[in-house]
Amino acid sequence: MNSEYDLSGFICPLSLVKAVTVIDSLGDGEVVKLILGDSDSLKSVVGELKVRNIRPAFVKDGENRFVLTITK
């Protein structure tokens, strides 16, 4: 199941909480795209992924839009 979640309307820590909820719902091998709208959210979510040994693919899409592709 490939999904996309636009969290760009949320600021940290709410964006982090929502991202963790999505990440926790993923099954092994599932892929999800998270769209974040600020660098604080990006740093927090990437930090949480590192703790979980997940390495996201990252693309900057415009000035304040970051797209993380996560495979669990």
Secondary structure, 3 states (H helix, E strand, C coil): CEEEEECCCCCCCHHHHHHHHHHHHCCCCCEEEEEECCHHHHHHHHHHHHHCCCCCEEEECCCCCEEEEEEC
